[in-house]
Amino acid sequence: MRGPGRGDCLAVCALAALFLHRRHRGDDTIALRPSVLSEEACLPGLIMGEVPYAGDAGYLTTGPGVLATTPDPTGAFHRKAAPRTLTPLRVRPPYLTDPAGRPDYDGRAVVVACEDNGVPVLVVTRRRDAPAVVGALGPARAE
């Protein structure tokens, strides 16, 4: 039985170089179309940052012009609404450097990086729910 050959090493090195090159360019923004829901929905997610509406509530209520955190899976009580000053910057994959307590959602988490009057804010949700979160926040600011 033979070990890995020279061709195997070259293939692994080429894949690693491609991955590292993409990370170096900062090309990890996830492109998606915002989706404005016609009625409110409650989705898994949370808002992280040094803002009064952040917390580990576990759910986000989204809808036309509405983004709020809530511990209630129905979204009916104890909401903390995000202000209209919360502006989405981009959608990206989770980083190891993100704050502790960021959910993973079985490897399906994405981070909507936002800003609220100069304060960085992260909205973490499942990838499939990110369009509704971005749609609730309004148009992204051009950088």
N, CA, C and O atoms as a GROMACS GRO file, in nm:
protein
  572
    1MET      N    1   0.084  -0.117   0.000
    1MET     CA    2   0.000   0.000   0.000
    1MET      C    3   0.089   0.124   0.000
    1MET      O    4   0.179   0.135   0.083
    2ARG      N    5   0.065   0.216  -0.092
    2ARG     CA    6   0.145   0.337  -0.104
    2ARG      C    7   0.078   0.453  -0.034
    2ARG      O    8  -0.045   0.457  -0.021
    3GLY      N    9   0.158   0.547   0.010
    3GLY     CA   10   0.107   0.670   0.070
    3GLY      C   11   0.068   0.768  -0.039
    3GLY      O   12   0.069   0.734  -0.157
    4PRO      N   13   0.035   0.888   0.001
    4PRO     CA   14  -0.001   0.989  -0.099
    4PRO      C   15   0.116   1.020  -0.190
    4PRO      O   16   0.231   1.030  -0.147
    5GLY      N   17   0.084   1.034  -0.317
    5GLY     CA   18   0.187   1.062  -0.416
    5GLY      C   19   0.207   1.210  -0.437
    5GLY      O   20   0.141   1.294  -0.376
    6ARG      N   21   0.299   1.240  -0.526
    6ARG     CA   22   0.332   1.377  -0.558
    6ARG      C   23   0.212   1.453  -0.615
    6ARG      O   24   0.192   1.570  -0.584
    7GLY      N   25   0.134   1.388  -0.697
    7GLY     CA   26   0.015   1.450  -0.756
    7GLY      C   27  -0.089   1.486  -0.651
    7GLY      O   28  -0.154   1.590  -0.660
    8ASP      N   29  -0.103   1.398  -0.550
    8ASP     CA   30  -0.197   1.427  -0.442
    8ASP      C   31  -0.155   1.551  -0.365
    8ASP      O   32  -0.238   1.635  -0.331
    9CYS      N   33  -0.027   1.562  -0.337
    9CYS     CA   34   0.024   1.679  -0.264
    9CYS      C   35   0.002   1.807  -0.344
    9CYS      O   36  -0.037   1.909  -0.288
   10LEU      N   37   0.026   1.801  -0.473
   10LEU     CA   38   0.007   1.919  -0.557
   10LEU      C   39  -0.140   1.962  -0.559
   10LEU      O   40  -0.170   2.081  -0.556
   11ALA      N   41  -0.229   1.865  -0.565
   11ALA     CA   42  -0.372   1.897  -0.568
   11ALA      C   43  -0.415   1.963  -0.436
   11ALA      O   44  -0.490   2.061  -0.438
   12VAL      N   45  -0.370   1.910  -0.325
   12VAL     CA   46  -0.404   1.967  -0.194
   12VAL      C   47  -0.346   2.108  -0.182
   12VAL      O   48  -0.414   2.198  -0.134
   13CYS      N   49  -0.222   2.126  -0.224
   13CYS     CA   50  -0.159   2.258  -0.218
   13CYS      C   51  -0.232   2.360  -0.306
   13CYS      O   52  -0.249   2.475  -0.267
   14ALA      N   53  -0.275   2.317  -0.423
   14ALA     CA   54  -0.347   2.407  -0.514
   14ALA      C   55  -0.480   2.450  -0.452
   14ALA      O   56  -0.516   2.568  -0.460
   15LEU      N   57  -0.552   2.357  -0.392
   15LEU     CA   58  -0.678   2.393  -0.327
   15LEU      C   59  -0.655   2.485  -0.208
   15LEU      O   60  -0.730   2.581  -0.188
   16ALA      N   61  -0.553   2.459  -0.130
   16ALA     CA   62  -0.523   2.545  -0.015
   16ALA      C   63  -0.484   2.686  -0.063
   16ALA      O   64  -0.526   2.785  -0.002
   17ALA      N   65  -0.407   2.695  -0.169
   17ALA     CA   66  -0.366   2.826  -0.221
   17ALA      C   67  -0.487   2.904  -0.270
   17ALA      O   68  -0.497   3.025  -0.247
   18LEU      N   69  -0.579   2.837  -0.338
   18LEU     CA   70  -0.700   2.904  -0.387
   18LEU      C   71  -0.782   2.957  -0.269
   18LEU      O   72  -0.828   3.071  -0.272
   19PHE      N   73  -0.801   2.875  -0.167
   19PHE     CA   74  -0.876   2.915  -0.048
   19PHE      C   75  -0.809   3.034   0.020
   19PHE      O   76  -0.876   3.132   0.053
   20LEU      N   77  -0.680   3.027   0.041
   20LEU     CA   78  -0.608   3.136   0.109
   20LEU      C   79  -0.608   3.263   0.026
   20LEU      O   80  -0.615   3.372   0.081
   21HIS      N   81  -0.601   3.251  -0.105
   21HIS     CA   82  -0.604   3.368  -0.192
   21HIS      C   83  -0.738   3.440  -0.182
   21HIS      O   84  -0.743   3.563  -0.174
   22ARG      N   85  -0.847   3.362  -0.181
   22ARG     CA   86  -0.980   3.423  -0.169
   22ARG      C   87  -0.995   3.492  -0.034
   22ARG      O   88  -1.052   3.601  -0.027
   23ARG      N   89  -0.945   3.431   0.074
   23ARG     CA   90  -0.954   3.492   0.206
   23ARG      C   91  -0.869   3.620   0.211
   23ARG      O   92  -0.909   3.718   0.273
   24HIS      N   93  -0.754   3.617   0.145
   24HIS     CA   94  -0.665   3.733   0.146
   24HIS      C   95  -0.730   3.853   0.076
   24HIS      O   96  -0.714   3.967   0.121
   25ARG      N   97  -0.802   3.827  -0.032
   25ARG     CA   98  -0.868   3.935  -0.106
   25ARG      C   99  -0.988   3.990  -0.029
   25ARG      O  100  -1.038   4.097  -0.063
   26GLY      N  101  -1.033   3.919   0.074
   26GLY     CA  102  -1.151   3.964   0.146
   26GLY      C  103  -1.279   3.937   0.068
   26GLY      O  104  -1.380   4.004   0.089
   27ASP      N  105  -1.274   3.840  -0.021
   27ASP     CA  106  -1.387   3.810  -0.109
   27ASP      C  107  -1.479   3.706  -0.046
   27ASP      O  108  -1.508   3.603  -0.108
   28ASP      N  109  -1.524   3.731   0.076
   28ASP     CA  110  -1.611   3.634   0.139
   28ASP      C  111  -1.754   3.686   0.159
   28ASP      O  112  -1.833   3.626   0.231
   29THR      N  113  -1.786   3.799   0.095
   29THR     CA  114  -1.922   3.852   0.102
   29THR      C  115  -2.017   3.757   0.031
   29THR      O  116  -1.989   3.710  -0.080
   30ILE      N  117  -2.128   3.730   0.095
   30ILE     CA  118  -2.228   3.640   0.038
   30ILE      C  119  -2.333   3.726  -0.032
   30ILE      O  120  -2.396   3.812   0.029
   31ALA      N  121  -2.349   3.703  -0.161
   31ALA     CA  122  -2.447   3.779  -0.239
   31ALA      C  123  -2.585   3.718  -0.219
   31ALA      O  124  -2.603   3.596  -0.233
   32LEU      N  125  -2.681   3.802  -0.188
   32LEU     CA  126  -2.820   3.756  -0.178
   32LEU      C  127  -2.914   3.871  -0.206
   32LEU      O  128  -2.877   3.988  -0.190
   33ARG      N  129  -3.033   3.838  -0.248
   33ARG     CA  130  -3.136   3.940  -0.273
   33ARG      C  131  -3.220   3.956  -0.148
   33ARG      O  132  -3.271   3.857  -0.095
   34PRO      N  133  -3.235   4.079  -0.100
   34PRO     CA  134  -3.323   4.100   0.015
   34PRO      C  135  -3.467   4.061  -0.019
   34PRO      O  136  -3.511   4.076  -0.133
   35SER      N  137  -3.536   4.012   0.080
   35SER     CA  138  -3.675   3.972   0.062
   35SER      C  139  -3.758   4.042   0.169
   35SER      O  140  -3.739   4.018   0.288
   36VAL      N  141  -3.849   4.128   0.127
   36VAL     CA  142  -3.937   4.197   0.222
   36VAL      C  143  -4.062   4.112   0.238
   36VAL      O  144  -4.138   4.091   0.143
   37LEU      N  145  -4.083   4.064   0.359
   37LEU     CA  146  -4.198   3.979   0.386
   37LEU      C  147  -4.326   4.063   0.388
   37LEU      O  148  -4.323   4.180   0.426
   38SER      N  149  -4.437   4.004   0.348
   38SER     CA  150  -4.563   4.077   0.349
   38SER      C  151  -4.625   4.080   0.488
   38SER      O  152  -4.710   4.165   0.517
   39GLU      N  153  -4.584   3.988   0.575
   39GLU     CA  154  -4.630   3.988   0.714
   39GLU      C  155  -4.515   3.945   0.803
   39GLU      O  156  -4.413   3.895   0.754
   40GLU      N  157  -4.530   3.963   0.932
   40GLU     CA  158  -4.422   3.931   1.025
   40GLU      C  159  -4.399   3.781   1.033
   40GLU      O  160  -4.491   3.700   1.020
   41ALA      N  161  -4.271   3.746   1.056
   41ALA     CA  162  -4.231   3.606   1.076
   41ALA      C  163  -4.130   3.602   1.189
   41ALA      O  164  -4.057   3.699   1.212
   42CYS      N  165  -4.125   3.491   1.259
   42CYS     CA  166  -4.029   3.473   1.367
   42CYS      C  167  -3.927   3.367   1.323
   42CYS      O  168  -3.965   3.256   1.287
   43LEU      N  169  -3.799   3.403   1.326
   43LEU     CA  170  -3.690   3.319   1.276
   43LEU      C  171  -3.584   3.301   1.383
   43LEU      O  172  -3.570   3.387   1.470
   44PRO      N  173  -3.509   3.191   1.379
   44PRO     CA  174  -3.397   3.178   1.471
   44PRO      C  175  -3.291   3.284   1.439
   44PRO      O  176  -3.260   3.307   1.323
   45GLY      N  177  -3.238   3.347   1.541
   45GLY     CA  178  -3.132   3.446   1.521
   45GLY      C  179  -3.114   3.533   1.642
   45GLY      O  180  -3.192   3.527   1.738
   46LEU      N  181  -3.010   3.614   1.639
   46LEU     CA  182  -2.987   3.708   1.747
   46LEU      C  183  -2.905   3.825   1.698
   46LEU      O  184  -2.840   3.819   1.594
   47ILE      N  185  -2.910   3.931   1.776
   47ILE     CA  186  -2.836   4.053   1.747
   47ILE      C  187  -2.726   4.066   1.850
   47ILE      O  188  -2.751   4.056   1.971
   48MET      N  189  -2.602   4.088   1.804
   48MET     CA  190  -2.487   4.098   1.892
   48MET      C  191  -2.418   4.233   1.872
   48MET      O  192  -2.403   4.279   1.759
   49GLY      N  193  -2.377   4.294   1.981
   49GLY     CA  194  -2.305   4.421   1.974
   49GLY      C  195  -2.331   4.504   2.098
   49GLY      O  196  -2.408   4.465   2.186
   50GLU      N  197  -2.267   4.618   2.104
   50GLU     CA  198  -2.280   4.709   2.218
   50GLU      C  199  -2.396   4.806   2.195
   50GLU      O  200  -2.377   4.928   2.192
   51VAL      N  201  -2.515   4.749   2.178
   51VAL     CA  202  -2.637   4.827   2.157
   51VAL      C  203  -2.746   4.775   2.250
   51VAL      O  204  -2.744   4.657   2.286
   52PRO      N  205  -2.841   4.859   2.291
   52PRO     CA  206  -2.942   4.816   2.389
   52PRO      C  207  -3.036   4.707   2.340
   52PRO      O  208  -3.097   4.638   2.422
   53TYR      N  209  -3.050   4.690   2.212
   53TYR     CA  210  -3.142   4.589   2.159
   53TYR      C  211  -3.072   4.456   2.130
   53TYR      O  212  -3.135   4.365   2.078
   54ALA      N  213  -2.943   4.444   2.162
   54ALA     CA  214  -2.870   4.318   2.144
   54ALA      C  215  -2.902   4.225   2.260
   54ALA      O  216  -2.950   4.268   2.365
   55GLY      N  217  -2.875   4.098   2.240
   55GLY     CA  218  -2.896   4.002   2.347
   55GLY      C  219  -2.896   3.861   2.294
   55GLY      O  220  -2.878   3.837   2.175
   56ASP      N  221  -2.918   3.768   2.384
   56ASP     CA  222  -2.916   3.626   2.346
   56ASP      C  223  -3.058   3.568   2.346
   56ASP      O  224  -3.079   3.453   2.387
   57ALA      N  225  -3.153   3.647   2.300
   57ALA     CA  226  -3.293   3.607   2.304
   57ALA      C  227  -3.321   3.481   2.222
   57ALA      O  228  -3.402   3.399   2.264
   58GLY      N  229  -3.258   3.464   2.110
   58GLY     CA  230  -3.272   3.341   2.032
   58GLY      C  231  -3.360   3.348   1.910
   58GLY      O  232  -3.353   3.260   1.824
   59TYR      N  233  -3.444   3.452   1.899
   59TYR     CA  234  -3.532   3.464   1.783
   59TYR      C  235  -3.534   3.607   1.732
   59TYR      O  236  -3.513   3.702   1.808
   60LEU      N  237  -3.561   3.621   1.604
   60LEU     CA  238  -3.578   3.751   1.541
   60LEU      C  239  -3.717   3.758   1.483
   60LEU      O  240  -3.763   3.664   1.418
   61THR      N  241  -3.785   3.868   1.504
   61THR     CA  242  -3.912   3.895   1.438
   61THR      C  243  -3.881   3.988   1.322
   61THR      O  244  -3.825   4.096   1.342
   62THR      N  245  -3.917   3.946   1.202
   62THR     CA  246  -3.893   4.027   1.083
   62THR      C  247  -4.025   4.052   1.011
   62THR      O  248  -4.121   3.976   1.023
   63GLY      N  249  -4.026   4.159   0.938
   63GLY     CA  250  -4.144   4.193   0.860
   63GLY      C  251  -4.119   4.324   0.789
   63GLY      O  252  -4.006   4.373   0.789
   64PRO      N  253  -4.220   4.382   0.728
   64PRO     CA  254  -4.201   4.509   0.658
   64PRO      C  255  -4.158   4.619   0.756
   64PRO      O  256  -4.239   4.667   0.834
   65GLY      N  257  -4.032   4.657   0.750
   65GLY     CA  258  -3.980   4.761   0.837
   65GLY      C  259  -3.963   4.722   0.982
   65GLY      O  260  -3.949   4.810   1.068
   66VAL      N  261  -3.964   4.591   1.014
   66VAL     CA  262  -3.955   4.544   1.152
   66VAL      C  263  -3.840   4.445   1.166
   66VAL      O  264  -3.830   4.348   1.090
   67LEU      N  265  -3.753   4.470   1.263
   67LEU     CA  266  -3.654   4.371   1.306
   67LEU      C  267  -3.645   4.385   1.456
   67LEU      O  268  -3.612   4.492   1.507
   68ALA      N  269  -3.673   4.277   1.527
   68ALA     CA  270  -3.671   4.279   1.674
   68ALA      C  271  -3.620   4.144   1.725
   68ALA      O  272  -3.637   4.042   1.659
   69THR      N  273  -3.559   4.146   1.843
   69THR     CA  274  -3.521   4.022   1.909
   69THR      C  275  -3.632   3.985   2.007
   69THR      O  276  -3.703   4.071   2.058
   70THR      N  277  -3.645   3.855   2.030
   70THR     CA  278  -3.745   3.805   2.125
   70THR      C  279  -3.703   3.667   2.173
   70THR      O  280  -3.644   3.590   2.097
   71PRO      N  281  -3.733   3.633   2.299
   71PRO     CA  282  -3.708   3.496   2.345
   71PRO      C  283  -3.823   3.402   2.309
   71PRO      O  284  -3.812   3.281   2.328
   72ASP      N  285  -3.931   3.457   2.258
   72ASP     CA  286  -4.053   3.381   2.228
   72ASP      C  287  -4.051   3.329   2.085
   72ASP      O  288  -4.040   3.409   1.991
   73PRO      N  289  -4.060   3.198   2.065
   73PRO     CA  290  -4.058   3.144   1.929
   73PRO      C  291  -4.177   3.187   1.843
   73PRO      O  292  -4.173   3.171   1.721
   74THR      N  293  -4.281   3.241   1.904
   74THR     CA  294  -4.393   3.294   1.826
   74THR      C  295  -4.374   3.442   1.796
   74THR      O  296  -4.445   3.498   1.713
   75GLY      N  297  -4.278   3.506   1.864
   75GLY     CA  298  -4.250   3.647   1.841
   75GLY      C  299  -4.352   3.740   1.903
   75GLY      O  300  -4.359   3.858   1.867
   76ALA      N  301  -4.432   3.690   1.996
   76ALA     CA  302  -4.543   3.769   2.049
   76ALA      C  303  -4.509   3.858   2.167
   76ALA      O  304  -4.576   3.959   2.189
   77PHE      N  305  -4.405   3.824   2.246
   77PHE     CA  306  -4.381   3.907   2.363
   77PHE      C  307  -4.233   3.937   2.385
   77PHE      O  308  -4.145   3.873   2.326
   78HIS      N  309  -4.208   4.034   2.470
   78HIS     CA  310  -4.075   4.080   2.513
   78HIS      C  311  -3.983   4.109   2.394
   78HIS      O  312  -3.869   4.061   2.388
   79ARG      N  313  -4.032   4.187   2.301
   79ARG     CA  314  -3.954   4.226   2.185
   79ARG      C  315  -3.863   4.344   2.219
   79ARG      O  316  -3.900   4.433   2.295
   80LYS      N  317  -3.744   4.342   2.159
   80LYS     CA  318  -3.656   4.459   2.161
   80LYS      C  319  -3.635   4.497   2.015
   80LYS      O  320  -3.563   4.428   1.943
   81ALA      N  321  -3.696   4.604   1.973
   81ALA     CA  322  -3.691   4.645   1.832
   81ALA      C  323  -3.558   4.711   1.800
   81ALA      O  324  -3.506   4.791   1.878
   82ALA      N  325  -3.506   4.677   1.684
   82ALA     CA  326  -3.387   4.746   1.632
   82ALA      C  327  -3.432   4.877   1.569
   82ALA      O  328  -3.535   4.880   1.502
   83PRO      N  329  -3.357   4.985   1.589
   83PRO     CA  330  -3.398   5.113   1.531
   83PRO      C  331  -3.373   5.118   1.380
   83PRO      O  332  -3.300   5.035   1.326
   84ARG      N  333  -3.434   5.214   1.316
   84ARG     CA  334  -3.417   5.231   1.170
   84ARG      C  335  -3.275   5.276   1.136
   84ARG      O  336  -3.238   5.276   1.019
   85THR      N  337  -3.196   5.316   1.236
   85THR     CA  338  -3.057   5.356   1.211
   85THR      C  339  -2.966   5.236   1.191
   85THR      O  340  -2.850   5.252   1.153
   86LEU      N  341  -3.016   5.115   1.218
   86LEU     CA  342  -2.936   4.993   1.195
   86LEU      C  343  -2.928   4.969   1.045
   86LEU      O  344  -3.029   4.944   0.980
   87THR      N  345  -2.807   4.977   0.992
   87THR     CA  346  -2.785   4.969   0.847
   87THR      C  347  -2.702   4.847   0.811
   87THR      O  348  -2.594   4.828   0.867
   88PRO      N  349  -2.750   4.762   0.720
   88PRO     CA  350  -2.671   4.646   0.679
   88PRO      C  351  -2.552   4.690   0.592
   88PRO      O  352  -2.565   4.778   0.508
   89LEU      N  353  -2.437   4.626   0.616
   89LEU     CA  354  -2.319   4.653   0.535
   89LEU      C  355  -2.292   4.540   0.438
   89LEU      O  356  -2.267   4.562   0.319
   90ARG      N  357  -2.298   4.415   0.489
   90ARG     CA  358  -2.276   4.298   0.404
   90ARG      C  359  -2.316   4.172   0.478
   90ARG      O  360  -2.331   4.173   0.600
   91VAL      N  361  -2.333   4.064   0.404
   91VAL     CA  362  -2.358   3.932   0.460
   91VAL      C  363  -2.231   3.851   0.439
   91VAL      O  364  -2.173   3.850   0.331
   92ARG      N  365  -2.188   3.783   0.546
   92ARG     CA  366  -2.062   3.709   0.541
   92ARG      C  367  -2.074   3.580   0.619
   92ARG      O  368  -2.168   3.561   0.696
   93PRO      N  369  -1.977   3.491   0.601
   93PRO     CA  370  -1.976   3.370   0.686
   93PRO      C  371  -1.931   3.406   0.827
   93PRO      O  372  -1.871   3.511   0.848
   94PRO      N  373  -1.959   3.320   0.924
   94PRO     CA  374  -1.911   3.344   1.060
   94PRO      C  375  -1.758   3.339   1.065
   94PRO      O  376  -1.695   3.264   0.990
   95TYR      N  377  -1.700   3.418   1.154
   95TYR     CA  378  -1.556   3.418   1.177
   95TYR      C  379  -1.527   3.361   1.315
   95TYR      O  380  -1.610   3.370   1.406
   96LEU      N  381  -1.410   3.303   1.331
   96LEU     CA  382  -1.367   3.256   1.462
   96LEU      C  383  -1.352   3.372   1.560
   96LEU      O  384  -1.360   3.353   1.681
   97THR      N  385  -1.330   3.491   1.507
   97THR     CA  386  -1.311   3.609   1.591
   97THR      C  387  -1.443   3.676   1.631
   97THR      O  388  -1.441   3.775   1.704
   98ASP      N  389  -1.556   3.624   1.585
   98ASP     CA  390  -1.686   3.678   1.625
   98ASP      C  391  -1.702   3.659   1.776
   98ASP      O  392  -1.639   3.571   1.834
   99PRO      N  393  -1.787   3.740   1.839
   99PRO     CA  394  -1.806   3.728   1.984
   99PRO      C  395  -1.851   3.588   2.027
   99PRO      O  396  -1.916   3.516   1.951
  100ALA      N  397  -1.815   3.553   2.149
  100ALA     CA  398  -1.857   3.423   2.205
  100ALA      C  399  -2.009   3.419   2.213
  100ALA      O  400  -2.075   3.520   2.233
  101GLY      N  401  -2.063   3.299   2.197
  101GLY     CA  402  -2.207   3.282   2.205
  101GLY      C  403  -2.278   3.292   2.072
  101GLY      O  404  -2.400   3.281   2.065
  102ARG      N  405  -2.201   3.312   1.964
  102ARG     CA  406  -2.263   3.319   1.831
  102ARG      C  407  -2.315   3.181   1.793
  102ARG      O  408  -2.239   3.084   1.798
  103PRO      N  409  -2.442   3.169   1.756
  103PRO     CA  410  -2.495   3.038   1.718
  103PRO      C  411  -2.438   2.991   1.584
  103PRO      O  412  -2.393   3.072   1.502
  104ASP      N  413  -2.440   2.860   1.564
  104ASP     CA  414  -2.385   2.801   1.443
  104ASP      C  415  -2.495   2.748   1.351
  104ASP      O  416  -2.475   2.739   1.230
  105TYR      N  417  -2.609   2.713   1.406
  105TYR     CA  418  -2.722   2.657   1.330
  105TYR      C  419  -2.677   2.541   1.241
  105TYR      O  420  -2.707   2.536   1.122
  106ASP      N  421  -2.606   2.447   1.302
  106ASP     CA  422  -2.558   2.327   1.232
  106ASP      C  423  -2.478   2.360   1.107
  106ASP      O  424  -2.492   2.295   1.004
  107GLY      N  425  -2.393   2.463   1.116
  107GLY     CA  426  -2.309   2.502   1.004
  107GLY      C  427  -2.379   2.587   0.900
  107GLY      O  428  -2.323   2.613   0.794
  108ARG      N  429  -2.501   2.630   0.927
  108ARG     CA  430  -2.579   2.707   0.830
  108ARG      C  431  -2.592   2.855   0.868
  108ARG      O  432  -2.673   2.926   0.810
  109ALA      N  433  -2.514   2.901   0.964
  109ALA     CA  434  -2.524   3.040   1.010
  109ALA      C  435  -2.454   3.134   0.913
  109ALA      O  436  -2.353   3.099   0.851
  110VAL      N  437  -2.510   3.253   0.901
  110VAL     CA  438  -2.445   3.364   0.831
  110VAL      C  439  -2.454   3.485   0.923
  110VAL      O  440  -2.537   3.490   1.014
  111VAL      N  441  -2.370   3.582   0.897
  111VAL     CA  442  -2.366   3.704   0.977
  111VAL      C  443  -2.399   3.822   0.887
  111VAL      O  444  -2.335   3.843   0.784
  112VAL      N  445  -2.499   3.898   0.926
  112VAL     CA  446  -2.530   4.023   0.857
  112VAL      C  447  -2.456   4.130   0.937
  112VAL      O  448  -2.498   4.170   1.045
  113ALA      N  449  -2.344   4.177   0.881
  113ALA     CA  450  -2.265   4.281   0.946
  113ALA      C  451  -2.334   4.414   0.925
  113ALA      O  452  -2.363   4.452   0.811
  114CYS      N  453  -2.362   4.485   1.034
  114CYS     CA  454  -2.436   4.611   1.029
  114CYS      C  455  -2.361   4.718   1.107
  114CYS      O  456  -2.257   4.694   1.169
  115GLU      N  457  -2.419   4.837   1.100
  115GLU     CA  458  -2.366   4.950   1.176
  115GLU      C  459  -2.485   5.033   1.224
  115GLU      O  460  -2.582   5.053   1.151
  116ASP      N  461  -2.475   5.080   1.347
  116ASP     CA  462  -2.579   5.166   1.402
  116ASP      C  463  -2.510   5.291   1.457
  116ASP      O  464  -2.456   5.291   1.567
  117ASN      N  465  -2.513   5.398   1.378
  117ASN     CA  466  -2.446   5.524   1.416
  117ASN      C  467  -2.300   5.502   1.456
  117ASN      O  468  -2.255   5.555   1.558
  118GLY      N  469  -2.227   5.426   1.376
  118GLY     CA  470  -2.085   5.402   1.400
  118GLY      C  471  -2.054   5.283   1.488
  118GLY      O  472  -1.937   5.247   1.501
  119VAL      N  473  -2.153   5.220   1.549
  119VAL     CA  474  -2.132   5.104   1.636
  119VAL      C  475  -2.151   4.976   1.552
  119VAL      O  476  -2.256   4.959   1.490
  120PRO      N  477  -2.050   4.887   1.551
  120PRO     CA  478  -2.067   4.762   1.477
  120PRO      C  479  -2.170   4.670   1.545
  120PRO      O  480  -2.170   4.654   1.667
  121VAL      N  481  -2.256   4.612   1.464
  121VAL     CA  482  -2.361   4.522   1.512
  121VAL      C  483  -2.362   4.400   1.421
  121VAL      O  484  -2.354   4.414   1.299
  122LEU      N  485  -2.374   4.281   1.480
  122LEU     CA  486  -2.384   4.158   1.403
  122LEU      C  487  -2.521   4.097   1.422
  122LEU      O  488  -2.568   4.082   1.535
  123VAL      N  489  -2.587   4.063   1.313
  123VAL     CA  490  -2.714   3.991   1.319
  123VAL      C  491  -2.684   3.852   1.265
  123VAL      O  492  -2.648   3.835   1.148
  124VAL      N  493  -2.701   3.751   1.350
  124VAL     CA  494  -2.668   3.613   1.314
  124VAL      C  495  -2.799   3.537   1.293
  124VAL      O  496  -2.888   3.541   1.377
  125THR      N  497  -2.808   3.468   1.181
  125THR     CA  498  -2.926   3.389   1.150
  125THR      C  499  -2.887   3.275   1.057
  125THR      O  500  -2.770   3.262   1.020
  126ARG      N  501  -2.984   3.194   1.020
  126ARG     CA  502  -2.957   3.088   0.922
  126ARG      C  503  -2.948   3.149   0.783
  126ARG      O  504  -3.010   3.252   0.755
  127ARG      N  505  -2.871   3.087   0.698
  127ARG     CA  506  -2.851   3.139   0.562
  127ARG      C  507  -2.984   3.157   0.489
  127ARG      O  508  -3.003   3.256   0.420
  128ARG      N  509  -3.074   3.062   0.505
  128ARG     CA  510  -3.201   3.071   0.432
  128ARG      C  511  -3.289   3.184   0.483
  128ARG      O  512  -3.379   3.229   0.411
  129ASP      N  513  -3.266   3.232   0.606
  129ASP     CA  514  -3.345   3.342   0.662
  129ASP      C  515  -3.281   3.479   0.642
  129ASP      O  516  -3.345   3.581   0.668
  130ALA      N  517  -3.158   3.483   0.597
  130ALA     CA  518  -3.086   3.609   0.582
  130ALA      C  519  -3.156   3.707   0.486
  130ALA      O  520  -3.157   3.826   0.515
  131PRO      N  521  -3.214   3.663   0.374
  131PRO     CA  522  -3.282   3.760   0.287
  131PRO      C  523  -3.394   3.835   0.357
  131PRO      O  524  -3.413   3.954   0.332
  132ALA      N  525  -3.470   3.768   0.445
  132ALA     CA  526  -3.577   3.835   0.518
  132ALA      C  527  -3.521   3.934   0.619
  132ALA      O  528  -3.579   4.041   0.641
  133VAL      N  529  -3.408   3.901   0.682
  133VAL     CA  530  -3.345   3.992   0.778
  133VAL      C  531  -3.295   4.116   0.706
  133VAL      O  532  -3.320   4.228   0.751
  134VAL      N  533  -3.225   4.099   0.595
  134VAL     CA  534  -3.174   4.214   0.520
  134VAL      C  535  -3.289   4.297   0.465
  134VAL      O  536  -3.282   4.420   0.463
  135GLY      N  537  -3.396   4.231   0.419
  135GLY     CA  538  -3.513   4.304   0.370
  135GLY      C  539  -3.579   4.387   0.478
  135GLY      O  540  -3.631   4.495   0.449
  136ALA      N  541  -3.578   4.338   0.602
  136ALA     CA  542  -3.638   4.414   0.713
  136ALA      C  543  -3.554   4.535   0.750
  136ALA      O  544  -3.606   4.633   0.804
  137LEU      N  545  -3.423   4.529   0.721
  137LEU     CA  546  -3.334   4.639   0.756
  137LEU      C  547  -3.336   4.752   0.654
  137LEU      O  548  -3.299   4.865   0.688
  138GLY      N  549  -3.378   4.727   0.535
  138GLY     CA  550  -3.376   4.830   0.432
  138GLY      C  551  -3.251   4.818   0.347
  138GLY      O  552  -3.176   4.721   0.361
  139PRO      N  553  -3.228   4.913   0.259
  139PRO     CA  554  -3.115   4.903   0.165
  139PRO      C  555  -2.980   4.911   0.233
  139PRO      O  556  -2.961   4.983   0.332
  140ALA      N  557  -2.886   4.835   0.179
  140ALA     CA  558  -2.749   4.836   0.231
  140ALA      C  559  -2.680   4.967   0.192
  140ALA      O  560  -2.705   5.023   0.086
  141ARG      N  561  -2.593   5.011   0.279
  141ARG     CA  562  -2.516   5.133   0.253
  141ARG      C  563  -2.399   5.098   0.163
  141ARG      O  564  -2.334   4.995   0.182
  142ALA      N  565  -2.372   5.183   0.065
  142ALA     CA  566  -2.256   5.163  -0.022
  142ALA      C  567  -2.130   5.198   0.053
  142ALA      O  568  -2.123   5.300   0.121
  143GLU      N  569  -2.029   5.111   0.041
  143GLU     CA  570  -1.901   5.136   0.109
  143GLU      C  571  -1.798   5.185   0.012
  143GLU      O  572  -1.685   5.212   0.052
   0.00000   0.00000   0.00000
